[in-house]
Amino acid sequence: MSSSHGASHGGRGGDESEPDPRFTLANERTFLTWLSTSLALSAAGVAIAAVPQQVFMPWMRTLLAVLLVLLAALASGMAYPRWRRVQRALRRGEPIPAPAIAPLLGYGVALVAVLALVLILLGP
């Protein structure tokens, strides 16, 4: 009885084999987590945009909302290419590539947090 694990497939750029299903499913869960993160960032942007004008300065509220929604678009837009690169590395037995989006999201969310903190401390 043979298994499909380790079966070789002719692919572009090198020999490929079917990875352990657990790794494929973990990669899929990570993809879905990027999408969940995107939805949370988008919801936060909409919530900030809906804050009454007297709570935050209108231009700062708009800036925070736009930054959050842009981060959401970035996270969702990069989720599938990331999934594809990891899946390709798994099939080829190559090292998993670093997530290029992580620094952008990390610094972007930190910037939003600092701006929000400044607004909270300055108050209406």
C-alpha positions as CSV (number, residue, x, y, z in Angstrom):
1,M,0.0,0.0,0.0
2,S,1.5,3.3,-1.0
3,S,0.9,6.7,0.4
4,S,0.8,10.0,-1.5
5,H,3.2,11.5,1.1
6,G,6.5,12.0,-0.5
7,A,5.1,11.4,-4.0
8,S,7.0,13.5,-6.5
9,H,5.3,15.9,-8.8
10,G,6.8,17.6,-11.7
11,G,6.7,21.3,-10.8
12,R,8.2,24.5,-12.0
13,G,11.6,25.3,-10.4
14,G,12.4,21.9,-8.8
15,D,11.2,18.7,-7.4
16,E,8.0,18.9,-5.4
17,S,6.4,16.4,-3.1
18,E,3.2,16.3,-1.2
19,P,3.8,17.7,2.3
20,D,2.5,16.3,5.5
21,P,-1.2,17.2,5.6
22,R,-0.7,18.7,9.1
23,F,1.7,21.3,7.7
24,T,-0.7,22.1,4.9
25,L,-3.6,22.5,7.3
26,A,-1.4,24.7,9.6
27,N,-0.6,26.9,6.6
28,E,-4.3,27.2,5.8
29,R,-5.1,28.1,9.4
30,T,-2.4,30.8,9.2
31,F,-4.0,32.1,6.0
32,L,-7.4,32.3,7.7
33,T,-5.8,34.1,10.7
34,W,-4.4,36.8,8.3
35,L,-8.0,37.2,7.0
36,S,-9.4,37.4,10.6
37,T,-6.8,40.0,11.4
38,S,-7.8,42.0,8.3
39,L,-11.4,41.9,9.4
40,A,-10.6,43.1,12.9
41,L,-8.4,46.0,11.5
42,S,-11.2,46.9,9.1
43,A,-13.8,46.8,11.9
44,A,-11.6,49.0,14.1
45,G,-11.2,51.5,11.3
46,V,-14.9,51.7,10.8
47,A,-15.4,52.1,14.6
48,I,-12.9,54.9,14.8
49,A,-14.6,56.6,11.8
50,A,-17.9,56.5,13.7
51,V,-16.5,58.1,16.9
52,P,-18.3,61.4,17.5
53,Q,-16.4,64.5,16.4
54,Q,-16.1,65.9,19.9
55,V,-14.2,62.9,21.1
56,F,-11.2,63.1,18.8
57,M,-10.0,65.8,16.4
58,P,-11.8,65.0,13.1
59,W,-8.6,65.0,11.0
60,M,-6.9,62.6,13.5
61,R,-10.0,60.4,13.7
62,T,-10.0,60.1,9.9
63,L,-6.2,59.4,9.8
64,L,-6.6,56.6,12.3
65,A,-9.5,55.1,10.5
66,V,-7.7,55.3,7.1
67,L,-4.5,53.7,8.6
68,L,-6.5,50.8,10.1
69,V,-8.4,50.1,6.9
70,L,-5.2,50.3,4.8
71,L,-3.6,47.8,7.2
72,A,-6.6,45.6,6.7
73,A,-6.3,45.8,3.0
74,L,-2.6,45.0,3.2
75,A,-3.2,42.0,5.5
76,S,-5.9,40.5,3.3
77,G,-4.1,41.3,0.1
78,M,-0.9,39.6,1.2
79,A,-2.6,36.6,2.9
80,Y,-2.9,34.4,-0.3
81,P,0.5,35.2,-1.7
82,R,2.0,34.3,1.7
83,W,0.0,31.1,1.8
84,R,1.2,30.2,-1.7
85,R,4.9,30.9,-0.9
86,V,4.8,28.8,2.2
87,Q,3.0,25.9,0.4
88,R,5.6,26.0,-2.3
89,A,8.4,25.9,0.2
90,L,6.7,22.9,2.0
91,R,6.4,21.0,-1.3
92,R,10.0,21.6,-2.2
93,G,11.4,21.0,1.3
94,E,12.8,24.5,1.4
95,P,12.9,26.8,4.4
96,I,9.7,28.7,5.1
97,P,10.0,32.3,3.9
98,A,9.8,35.1,6.4
99,P,6.5,37.0,6.3
100,A,7.3,40.3,4.5
101,I,4.0,41.8,5.8
102,A,4.8,41.3,9.5
103,P,7.0,44.4,10.0
104,L,4.5,46.6,8.1
105,L,1.6,45.4,10.2
106,G,3.5,45.5,13.4
107,Y,4.8,49.0,12.9
108,G,1.5,50.1,11.4
109,V,-0.5,48.9,14.4
110,A,2.1,50.4,16.8
111,L,1.8,53.8,15.0
112,V,-2.0,53.7,15.3
113,A,-1.7,52.8,19.0
114,V,0.7,55.7,19.6
115,L,-1.6,58.2,17.8
116,A,-4.6,56.9,19.7
117,L,-2.7,57.3,23.0
118,V,-1.8,60.8,22.2
119,L,-5.4,61.6,21.4
120,I,-6.6,60.0,24.6
121,L,-4.0,61.9,26.7
122,L,-4.8,65.2,25.0
123,G,-8.6,64.6,25.5
124,P,-11.4,66.7,24.1
